[in-house]
């Protein structure tokens, strides 16, 4: 298989330095070491590692894992790059050095993660899940638990997962049947079955630490009675050494559409009555603990969807410049006209520009939210800190759902640019399509994200998060109106923002009326148009920065085309794709009753 390539550096630098001015974070003591030079060095190192080490392993990873006698053998190349990844201290890159981290800003860690996930999503799930599990223990654990587990996980000595899903309890977590019986020594005996556990069993680390959701005997039914436990594959002695096997048995791995290099396991806990866990956090507060980590997890899945789309776009641009086929349209009837590279054909250029619009818009959105995480970390309690927290809460379901839906759409378009070659495994595009699809399904399906946006986020604090977001859009519109050539685009974004506000108010009111089910029937289209308007805002912001750079006369010759590309991409999105969102907003406002009124037998074929 031709392994393809990854996104270049230029747009990453543009977002980090010219849009978000991330170097300003170094003014805060927490990030004092991260000046422009350090930021650029980290991004360069991450991209080089992703391009030279992780990306070449992606082909072998797609051949899958091997399951034999309860053991999972991962692709051989994964073991080597996992060790290199840990040597680079990437797992805990944004965490406290006390626990083996590097203390870097989240937005910088994201820039690295973009390249890593874009190179091999299946591989990156191993360290990614390890980070999530370690962060959960750091946030909720006792001092003893943190001492035993966190550094060993952030450094990659031990891996981590999350054991949530069961055969009859997927999204409906409250229906789980895994039980926990308290022992005299304060530990718990865990019994149950879990499925779809990514990285649940593998051979890359000496131990795997499983945070497990279970119900203590006698606890209330539903989500109110769920607790969270630390269940290691091998028990850990008080001195940190490994003890006996903890009766966590892998009974099989799933044959999946994509991400073959990551073992998706079925696990049986306590099949021999010998699985021991320790309580993490408080009894019956497991779901509260899960919600604590949900923003990070859902943000991470959004990054996955975007990263694969970014890789597909990079491949498609490179291929379109190299692939020679057909004469230019205006010379089509001239038999003597030479064939040209396909990037000269209007429809190929359109496809590439759609891809570029979504990839660069998603990059700006993700980096913006990551910077909000950083501002929340460095600010003392204040209205400004609360603003960043609220923006994160509001935008997380949009990040997760919109970036995975559009990331998949970009992957499909990337296959289309390759034509027939895109459909065969000799080229990288078909794997990207297969790998990307899961991102809209796990960590809460995108329909669940839409329900979360409508039910929980839209009305938070009386709608203030949405108003704060509208304020951010308004600031950009005002700046763009003062830039030559951008006034018309700014007015279009202004109208779209105002209309989104109207739709948000209408759907919120409908959700509190007797037509509540009709409102939720429109939740997914509402999330999609929210994402569309956010994209338009971010492209206007990009165009404003680029147009000012061009007008200054100080732009380097090699940057002129890049800046012109920013303005033209904004023009394309706002003039071509945003009007479709305006139409979709009209559709949302109908709150059609057809969704709920069609009889079940009406779906019969």
C-alpha positions as CSV (number, residue, x, y, z in Angstrom):
1,X,0.0,0.0,0.0
2,X,1.2,3.5,-0.8
3,X,1.3,5.0,2.7
4,X,0.4,8.5,1.7
5,X,1.4,11.6,3.6
6,X,0.3,13.9,6.5
7,X,-0.8,17.6,6.7
8,X,2.0,20.1,6.4
9,X,3.1,22.6,9.0
10,X,1.9,25.9,7.5
11,X,-1.7,25.9,8.5
12,X,-0.9,24.5,12.0
13,X,1.5,27.4,12.5
14,X,-1.2,29.8,11.1
15,X,-3.7,28.7,13.7
16,X,-1.3,28.5,16.6
17,X,0.5,31.8,16.1
18,X,-1.5,34.1,13.7
19,X,-5.0,33.3,14.9
20,X,-4.7,32.3,18.5
21,X,-1.3,33.8,19.4
22,X,-0.6,30.8,21.6
23,X,2.8,32.1,22.7
24,X,0.9,34.5,25.0
25,X,0.2,31.5,27.3
26,X,3.9,31.7,28.3
27,X,3.1,34.8,30.2
28,X,1.4,32.6,32.7
29,X,3.6,30.8,35.2
30,X,2.1,27.4,34.4
31,X,3.3,27.6,30.8
32,X,6.4,29.9,31.2
33,X,8.7,27.5,29.4
34,X,6.6,27.4,26.2
35,X,7.7,30.3,24.1
36,X,7.5,30.4,20.2
37,X,10.8,28.6,19.8
38,X,9.7,25.7,22.1
39,X,6.3,25.5,20.5
40,X,7.7,25.2,17.0
41,X,10.2,22.6,18.1
42,X,7.5,20.5,19.7
43,X,5.3,20.6,16.6
44,X,8.3,19.8,14.3
45,X,9.3,16.9,16.5
46,X,5.7,15.5,16.6
47,X,5.2,15.7,12.8
48,X,8.6,14.1,12.1
49,X,7.9,11.3,14.5
50,X,4.4,10.8,13.1
51,X,5.6,10.8,9.5
52,X,8.7,8.7,9.9
53,X,7.6,6.2,12.5
54,X,3.9,6.0,13.1
55,X,2.6,6.4,9.5
56,X,4.7,3.5,8.1
57,X,3.3,1.2,10.8
58,X,-0.3,2.0,9.8
59,X,-0.3,-0.6,6.9
60,X,0.7,-3.5,9.1
61,X,-1.7,-2.3,11.8
62,X,-4.6,-2.6,9.3
63,X,-3.8,-6.4,9.1
64,X,-5.1,-6.6,12.6
65,X,-4.4,-8.2,15.9
66,X,-4.3,-11.9,16.6
67,X,-6.3,-13.6,19.5
68,X,-5.1,-16.9,20.9
69,X,-5.9,-18.6,24.2
70,X,-7.0,-15.4,25.9
71,X,-4.0,-13.4,24.7
72,X,-3.8,-10.7,22.1
73,X,-0.8,-10.2,19.8
74,X,-0.6,-6.7,18.5
75,X,1.1,-5.7,15.2
76,X,4.9,-6.1,15.7
77,X,5.6,-2.5,14.6
78,X,3.2,-1.1,17.2
79,X,5.4,-2.4,20.0
80,X,8.4,-0.5,18.7
81,X,6.7,2.8,18.2
82,X,4.9,2.5,21.5
83,X,8.2,2.3,23.2
84,X,9.5,5.3,21.2
85,X,6.3,7.2,21.9
86,X,6.8,6.6,25.6
87,X,10.5,7.6,25.4
88,X,9.3,10.9,24.0
89,X,7.0,11.4,27.0
90,X,4.0,12.0,24.8
91,X,1.3,10.2,26.9
92,X,1.4,12.7,29.7
93,X,2.6,15.6,27.6
94,X,0.1,18.1,29.0
95,X,0.2,16.8,32.6
96,X,2.1,17.7,35.7
97,X,5.8,16.8,35.6
98,X,5.3,15.3,39.1
99,X,3.5,12.5,37.4
100,X,5.8,12.1,34.5
101,X,4.3,14.8,32.2
102,X,5.8,17.7,30.4
103,X,3.3,20.4,31.5
104,X,2.7,21.7,28.0
105,X,-0.4,23.6,27.0
106,X,-3.4,21.6,25.8
107,X,-3.4,23.4,22.5
108,X,0.2,22.5,21.8
109,X,-0.5,18.9,22.8
110,X,-3.4,18.9,20.3
111,X,-1.1,20.1,17.5
112,X,1.1,17.0,18.2
113,X,-2.0,14.7,18.5
114,X,-3.3,15.8,15.2
115,X,-0.3,14.4,13.4
116,X,-0.1,11.3,15.6
117,X,-3.8,10.3,15.1
118,X,-3.7,11.3,11.4
119,X,-0.8,8.8,11.0
120,X,-2.5,5.9,12.8
121,X,-5.7,6.2,14.7
122,X,-5.6,2.5,15.7
123,X,-2.1,2.8,17.3
124,X,-2.9,6.1,19.0
125,X,-5.9,4.5,20.8
126,X,-3.5,2.6,23.1
127,X,-1.7,5.6,24.6
128,X,-4.9,7.8,24.3
129,X,-6.9,5.4,26.5
130,X,-4.0,5.1,28.9
131,X,-4.0,8.8,29.3
132,X,-7.7,9.0,29.9
133,X,-7.6,6.2,32.6
134,X,-4.6,7.8,34.3
135,X,-6.3,11.2,34.3
136,X,-9.4,9.7,35.9
137,X,-7.2,8.2,38.7
138,X,-5.3,11.5,39.1
139,X,-8.6,13.4,39.4
140,X,-10.5,11.0,41.7
141,X,-8.1,8.7,43.4
142,X,-6.7,8.6,46.9
143,X,-3.1,9.7,47.4
144,X,-2.1,6.0,47.6
145,X,-3.9,5.2,44.3
146,X,-2.3,8.2,42.6
147,X,1.1,7.2,43.8
148,X,0.7,3.6,42.6
149,X,-0.8,4.2,39.2
150,X,-0.6,7.6,37.7
151,X,3.1,8.0,36.9
152,X,3.3,4.4,35.7
153,X,0.6,5.1,33.3
154,X,1.6,8.5,32.0
155,X,5.1,7.1,31.3
156,X,3.6,4.1,29.5
157,X,5.0,1.5,31.8
158,X,1.4,0.4,32.3
159,X,-1.5,0.9,29.9
160,X,-5.2,1.8,30.6
161,X,-8.7,1.4,29.3
162,X,-12.3,2.1,30.2
163,X,-14.7,-0.8,31.0
164,X,-18.2,0.6,30.5
165,X,-20.2,-1.2,27.7
166,X,-22.0,-4.5,28.3
167,X,-24.0,-6.7,26.0
168,X,-27.3,-5.4,27.2
169,X,-26.1,-2.0,28.3
170,X,-24.6,0.2,25.6
171,X,-25.6,3.8,25.7
172,X,-28.1,2.9,28.5
173,X,-25.3,2.6,31.1
174,X,-27.8,2.3,34.0
175,X,-28.8,-1.1,32.7
176,X,-25.4,-2.6,33.5
177,X,-25.2,-5.9,35.4
178,X,-21.6,-6.0,36.6
179,X,-21.6,-6.3,40.3
180,X,-19.1,-5.4,43.1
181,X,-19.2,-7.2,46.5
182,X,-17.4,-5.5,49.3
183,X,-14.7,-7.6,51.1
184,X,-13.5,-7.4,54.7
185,X,-10.3,-5.6,53.7
186,X,-12.1,-2.8,51.9
187,X,-11.6,-4.2,48.4
188,X,-14.4,-5.4,46.1
189,X,-14.9,-8.7,44.3
190,X,-16.0,-7.8,40.7
191,X,-18.1,-10.0,38.5
192,X,-19.4,-9.3,35.1
193,X,-18.9,-9.1,31.3
194,X,-17.8,-6.1,29.2
195,X,-17.8,-5.8,25.4
196,X,-16.3,-3.4,22.8
197,X,-13.4,-2.6,25.1
198,X,-10.7,-0.9,23.0
199,X,-7.2,-1.9,23.9
200,X,-8.7,-4.2,26.6
201,X,-6.0,-6.8,26.1
202,X,-2.6,-6.5,24.4
203,X,1.1,-7.3,24.7
204,X,2.7,-3.8,24.7
205,X,2.9,-3.2,28.5
206,X,3.4,-5.4,31.6
207,X,0.1,-4.4,33.1
208,X,-3.3,-2.9,32.0
209,X,-5.3,-0.8,34.4
210,X,-9.1,-1.0,33.9
211,X,-11.4,1.6,35.4
212,X,-14.6,-0.4,35.7
213,X,-18.2,0.7,36.1
214,X,-20.2,-1.7,38.4
215,X,-23.0,-1.8,40.9
216,X,-22.3,-2.5,44.5
217,X,-24.6,-5.1,45.9
218,X,-27.7,-3.4,47.3
219,X,-27.1,-0.1,45.5
220,X,-30.0,1.7,43.8
221,X,-31.1,0.7,40.3
222,X,-30.2,2.8,37.2
223,X,-27.3,5.3,37.0
224,X,-27.8,6.4,40.6
225,X,-26.3,3.1,41.9
226,X,-23.2,2.9,39.7
227,X,-19.7,3.0,41.2
228,X,-16.3,3.2,39.6
229,X,-13.4,0.8,40.4
230,X,-9.8,0.3,39.6
231,X,-9.3,-3.2,38.3
232,X,-5.7,-4.1,37.1
233,X,-5.0,-7.0,34.9
234,X,-2.3,-8.0,37.4
235,X,-2.8,-7.0,41.0
236,X,-0.4,-4.4,42.3
237,X,1.3,-4.8,45.6
238,X,1.7,-1.9,48.1
239,X,5.3,-1.4,47.0
240,X,4.2,-1.1,43.3
241,X,5.4,-4.5,42.2
242,X,3.1,-6.8,40.3
243,X,1.2,-9.6,42.0
244,X,-1.0,-12.4,40.7
245,X,-3.3,-12.4,37.7
246,X,-6.5,-10.7,38.6
247,X,-9.0,-12.8,36.7
248,X,-9.6,-10.4,33.9
249,X,-10.0,-12.7,30.9
250,X,-10.2,-11.7,27.3
251,X,-12.7,-14.0,25.6
252,X,-12.4,-12.6,22.1
253,X,-11.7,-9.6,19.9
254,X,-14.1,-8.1,17.4
255,X,-13.8,-8.3,13.6
256,X,-14.4,-4.7,12.7
257,X,-14.9,-2.4,9.7
258,X,-11.8,-0.4,10.6
259,X,-9.2,0.4,13.3
260,X,-8.0,-3.2,12.9
261,X,-4.7,-2.6,14.7
262,X,-6.6,-1.8,18.0
263,X,-7.9,-4.8,19.8
264,X,-11.6,-4.4,20.6
265,X,-12.1,-7.0,23.3
266,X,-14.8,-8.9,25.2
267,X,-13.7,-9.2,28.8
268,X,-15.0,-11.5,31.6
269,X,-14.3,-10.2,35.1
270,X,-14.3,-12.7,38.0
271,X,-15.2,-15.8,36.0
272,X,-13.3,-17.8,38.6
273,X,-14.5,-15.5,41.4
274,X,-11.1,-14.0,41.8
275,X,-11.3,-10.4,40.3
276,X,-10.4,-7.7,42.9
277,X,-11.0,-4.0,42.5
278,X,-10.6,-0.9,44.6
279,X,-13.2,1.9,44.7
280,X,-12.3,5.0,42.7
281,X,-14.1,8.0,44.1
282,X,-17.3,7.6,46.1
283,X,-19.8,4.8,46.2
284,X,-22.7,5.3,43.7
285,X,-20.9,8.3,42.1
286,X,-19.6,6.5,39.1
287,X,-21.6,8.4,36.6
288,X,-20.5,11.7,38.1
289,X,-16.9,10.5,37.7
290,X,-17.7,9.6,34.1
291,X,-19.1,13.1,33.4
292,X,-16.0,14.6,34.9
293,X,-13.9,12.9,32.1
294,X,-16.5,13.2,29.3
295,X,-15.3,16.5,27.9
296,X,-11.8,15.2,27.4
297,X,-12.9,11.9,25.9
298,X,-15.4,13.5,23.5
299,X,-12.9,16.2,22.5
300,X,-10.4,13.4,21.8
301,X,-12.8,11.6,19.5
302,X,-13.5,14.8,17.6
303,X,-9.7,15.1,17.2
304,X,-9.7,11.6,15.7
305,X,-12.3,12.3,13.1
306,X,-10.7,15.6,12.1
307,X,-7.2,14.1,12.0
308,X,-8.2,11.3,9.6
309,X,-10.0,13.9,7.4
310,X,-6.8,16.1,7.4
311,X,-4.7,13.1,6.3
312,X,-7.2,12.3,3.6
313,X,-7.1,15.9,2.3
314,X,-3.3,15.9,2.3
315,X,-3.3,12.7,0.3
316,X,-5.9,14.0,-2.1
317,X,-4.1,17.2,-2.9
318,X,-0.8,15.4,-3.5
319,X,-2.5,12.8,-5.7
320,X,-4.5,15.5,-7.7
321,X,-1.2,17.3,-8.5
322,X,0.5,14.1,-9.7
323,X,-2.3,12.2,-11.4
324,X,-2.4,12.9,-15.2
325,X,-5.7,12.2,-16.8
326,X,-7.9,14.0,-19.4
327,X,-7.5,17.3,-21.2
328,X,-8.4,20.7,-19.8
329,X,-12.1,21.3,-20.2
330,X,-11.7,24.2,-22.6
331,X,-9.5,22.1,-24.8
332,X,-11.5,18.9,-24.5
333,X,-12.3,18.7,-28.2
334,X,-8.7,19.3,-29.2
335,X,-7.3,15.9,-29.9
336,X,-3.7,17.3,-29.8
337,X,-4.1,18.9,-26.4
338,X,-2.0,17.2,-23.8
339,X,-3.4,15.5,-20.7
340,X,-3.2,17.4,-17.5
341,X,-3.0,16.7,-13.8
342,X,-6.5,16.3,-12.4
343,X,-6.2,19.3,-10.1
344,X,-7.0,21.4,-13.2
345,X,-10.5,19.9,-13.6
346,X,-13.2,22.1,-12.0
347,X,-15.1,19.4,-10.2
348,X,-11.9,18.0,-8.6
349,X,-11.0,21.5,-7.5
350,X,-14.5,21.8,-6.0
351,X,-14.0,18.6,-4.1
352,X,-10.6,19.6,-2.8
353,X,-12.0,23.0,-1.7
354,X,-14.9,21.4,0.2
355,X,-12.3,19.2,1.9
356,X,-10.0,22.2,2.6
357,X,-13.0,24.1,4.0
358,X,-13.9,21.5,6.5
359,X,-10.4,20.5,7.5
360,X,-9.2,24.0,8.2
361,X,-12.4,25.0,9.9
362,X,-12.3,22.0,12.1
363,X,-8.6,22.6,12.9
364,X,-9.5,26.2,14.0
365,X,-12.4,25.0,16.1
366,X,-10.4,22.3,17.9
367,X,-7.4,24.5,18.6
368,X,-9.8,27.3,19.8
369,X,-11.5,24.9,22.3
370,X,-8.1,23.5,23.4
371,X,-7.0,27.1,24.1
372,X,-10.2,27.6,26.1
373,X,-9.1,24.6,28.2
374,X,-5.7,26.3,28.8
375,X,-7.3,29.6,29.7
376,X,-9.5,27.8,32.2
377,X,-6.3,26.3,33.8
378,X,-4.3,29.5,34.1
379,X,-7.1,31.9,35.3
380,X,-8.1,32.5,38.9
381,X,-11.8,32.2,39.7
382,X,-13.5,35.0,37.7
383,X,-16.2,35.8,35.2
384,X,-13.6,35.2,32.4
385,X,-12.7,31.8,33.7
386,X,-16.4,30.9,33.9
387,X,-16.8,32.1,30.3
388,X,-14.2,29.7,29.1
389,X,-15.6,26.8,31.0
390,X,-19.1,27.5,29.6
391,X,-17.8,27.8,26.0
392,X,-16.1,24.4,26.4
393,X,-19.3,22.8,27.8
394,X,-21.4,24.2,24.9
395,X,-18.9,23.4,22.1
396,X,-17.9,19.8,23.2
397,X,-21.0,18.1,21.6
398,X,-20.4,20.1,18.5
399,X,-16.7,19.2,18.4
400,X,-17.5,15.5,18.9
401,X,-20.4,15.2,16.5
402,X,-19.6,17.7,13.8
403,X,-15.9,16.9,13.5
404,X,-16.5,13.2,13.2
405,X,-19.3,13.6,10.7
406,X,-17.4,16.0,8.6
407,X,-14.1,14.2,9.1
408,X,-15.8,11.1,7.6
409,X,-17.3,13.1,4.8
410,X,-13.8,14.5,4.0
411,X,-12.4,10.9,4.0
412,X,-15.1,9.8,1.5
413,X,-14.3,12.8,-0.7
414,X,-10.6,11.9,-0.5
415,X,-11.5,8.5,-1.8
416,X,-13.5,10.1,-4.6
417,X,-10.6,12.3,-5.8
418,X,-8.5,9.1,-6.3
419,X,-11.3,7.6,-8.4
420,X,-11.1,3.8,-8.7
421,X,-7.7,3.7,-7.1
422,X,-9.2,5.2,-3.9
423,X,-11.4,2.1,-3.5
424,X,-8.5,-0.4,-3.4
425,X,-6.2,-1.2,-0.5
426,X,-3.1,-0.4,-2.6
427,X,-3.8,3.3,-1.7
428,X,-4.4,4.8,1.7
429,X,-7.8,6.4,1.2
430,X,-10.1,3.4,1.7
431,X,-8.5,2.6,5.1
432,X,-9.1,6.2,6.3
433,X,-12.8,5.8,5.4
434,X,-13.1,2.5,7.3
435,X,-11.1,3.8,10.3
436,X,-13.0,7.1,10.6
437,X,-16.5,5.7,10.7
438,X,-16.3,4.5,14.3
439,X,-15.7,8.1,15.5
440,X,-19.4,9.1,15.0
441,X,-20.5,6.0,16.9
442,X,-18.4,5.5,20.1
443,X,-18.1,7.8,23.1
444,X,-21.8,8.6,22.8
445,X,-23.2,8.4,19.3
446,X,-23.6,11.7,17.5
447,X,-27.4,11.5,18.1
448,X,-26.6,11.5,21.8
449,X,-24.4,14.5,21.3
450,X,-27.3,16.4,19.7
451,X,-29.5,15.5,22.5
452,X,-26.9,16.7,25.0
453,X,-26.6,20.0,23.2
454,X,-30.4,20.5,23.2
455,X,-31.2,19.1,26.7
456,X,-28.2,20.2,28.7
457,X,-26.0,22.8,27.0
458,X,-28.4,25.1,25.2
459,X,-30.1,26.2,28.4
460,X,-27.1,26.3,30.7
461,X,-26.9,29.4,32.8
462,X,-29.9,30.9,31.1
463,X,-28.3,30.5,27.6
464,X,-25.2,32.5,28.5
465,X,-22.7,30.1,26.8
466,X,-24.5,30.5,23.5
467,X,-24.6,34.3,24.0
468,X,-20.9,34.3,24.8
469,X,-20.2,32.4,21.6
470,X,-22.4,34.9,19.6
471,X,-20.3,37.6,21.2
472,X,-17.1,36.0,19.9
473,X,-18.6,35.8,16.4
474,X,-19.7,39.4,16.6
475,X,-16.2,40.6,17.5
476,X,-14.9,38.8,14.4
477,X,-17.6,40.2,12.2
478,X,-16.8,43.8,13.3
479,X,-13.1,43.3,12.6
480,X,-13.8,41.8,9.2
481,X,-16.1,44.6,8.1
482,X,-13.2,47.0,8.4
483,X,-11.0,44.9,6.1
484,X,-11.1,45.6,2.3
485,X,-13.0,42.9,0.4
486,X,-14.5,41.1,3.5
487,X,-17.5,43.2,4.3
488,X,-20.0,41.1,2.2
489,X,-18.7,37.9,3.8
490,X,-18.9,39.4,7.2
491,X,-22.5,40.4,6.7
492,X,-23.4,36.9,5.6
493,X,-21.8,35.5,8.8
494,X,-23.7,38.1,10.8
495,X,-27.0,37.1,9.3
496,X,-26.2,33.4,9.9
497,X,-25.3,34.0,13.5
498,X,-28.5,35.9,14.1
499,X,-30.6,33.2,12.5
500,X,-28.9,30.5,14.6
501,X,-29.8,32.5,17.7
502,X,-33.4,32.5,16.5
503,X,-33.4,28.8,15.8
504,X,-31.8,28.1,19.2
505,X,-34.5,30.0,21.0
506,X,-37.2,28.3,19.0
507,X,-35.9,24.8,19.6
508,X,-35.4,25.5,23.2
509,X,-38.9,26.7,23.7
510,X,-40.3,23.8,21.7
511,X,-38.4,21.4,23.9
512,X,-40.2,22.8,26.9
513,X,-43.6,22.5,25.3
514,X,-46.0,19.6,24.5
515,X,-44.0,19.2,21.3
516,X,-40.9,18.2,23.1
517,X,-40.4,15.0,21.1
518,X,-40.6,16.9,17.9
519,X,-37.9,19.2,19.1
520,X,-35.6,16.3,19.8
521,X,-36.5,14.9,16.4
522,X,-34.7,18.1,15.1
523,X,-31.8,17.9,17.5
524,X,-29.3,16.5,15.1
525,X,-30.0,19.0,12.3
526,X,-29.7,21.7,14.9
527,X,-26.3,20.6,16.0
528,X,-25.2,20.4,12.4
529,X,-26.3,24.0,11.6
530,X,-24.6,25.1,14.8
531,X,-21.4,23.6,13.5
532,X,-21.9,25.1,10.0
533,X,-22.2,28.6,11.5
534,X,-19.2,28.1,13.8
535,X,-17.2,27.1,10.7
536,X,-18.3,30.2,8.8
537,X,-17.2,32.3,11.8
538,X,-13.8,30.7,12.0
539,X,-13.3,31.0,8.2
540,X,-14.1,34.7,8.5
541,X,-11.6,35.0,11.3
542,X,-9.0,33.2,9.2
543,X,-9.7,35.4,6.2
544,X,-9.4,38.6,8.4
545,X,-6.0,37.5,9.6
546,X,-4.8,36.6,6.1
547,X,-6.2,39.7,4.4
548,X,-4.4,41.9,7.0
549,X,-1.2,40.1,6.4
550,X,-1.5,40.6,2.6
551,X,-2.4,44.2,3.0
552,X,0.6,44.9,5.2
553,X,3.0,44.3,2.4
554,X,5.2,42.3,4.8
555,X,4.1,38.8,3.8
556,X,6.9,36.7,2.4
557,X,6.6,35.6,-1.2
558,X,6.1,32.0,-0.3
559,X,3.2,33.0,2.1
560,X,1.2,35.0,-0.3
561,X,-0.5,32.0,-2.0
562,X,-1.2,30.6,1.5
563,X,-2.9,33.8,2.6
564,X,-4.8,34.1,-0.7
565,X,-5.9,30.5,-0.2
566,X,-7.4,31.5,3.2
567,X,-9.4,34.3,1.8
568,X,-10.7,32.2,-1.1
569,X,-11.5,29.3,1.2
570,X,-13.6,31.6,3.4
571,X,-15.3,33.0,0.3
572,X,-16.1,29.4,-0.9
573,X,-17.5,28.3,2.4
574,X,-19.5,31.4,3.2
575,X,-20.9,31.8,-0.4
576,X,-21.4,28.1,-1.2
577,X,-21.9,26.0,1.9
578,X,-23.3,28.5,4.4
579,X,-26.4,29.2,2.3
580,X,-27.3,25.5,2.6
581,X,-27.0,25.8,6.3
582,X,-29.4,28.8,6.2
583,X,-31.9,26.5,4.4
584,X,-31.4,23.7,6.9
585,X,-32.2,26.2,9.7
586,X,-35.6,26.7,8.1
587,X,-36.1,23.0,8.1
588,X,-35.2,22.8,11.8
589,X,-37.7,25.4,12.7
590,X,-40.6,23.4,11.2
591,X,-40.2,20.9,14.1
592,X,-41.9,18.4,11.9
593,X,-44.2,16.0,13.6
594,X,-43.6,13.3,10.9
595,X,-40.7,11.8,12.9
596,X,-42.8,10.8,15.8
597,X,-46.2,10.3,14.0
598,X,-45.1,7.8,11.4
599,X,-46.2,4.4,12.6
600,X,-43.5,1.8,13.2
601,X,-45.1,-0.3,10.5
602,X,-44.8,2.7,8.2
603,X,-41.1,1.9,7.9
604,X,-42.0,-1.4,6.3
605,X,-40.3,-2.1,2.9
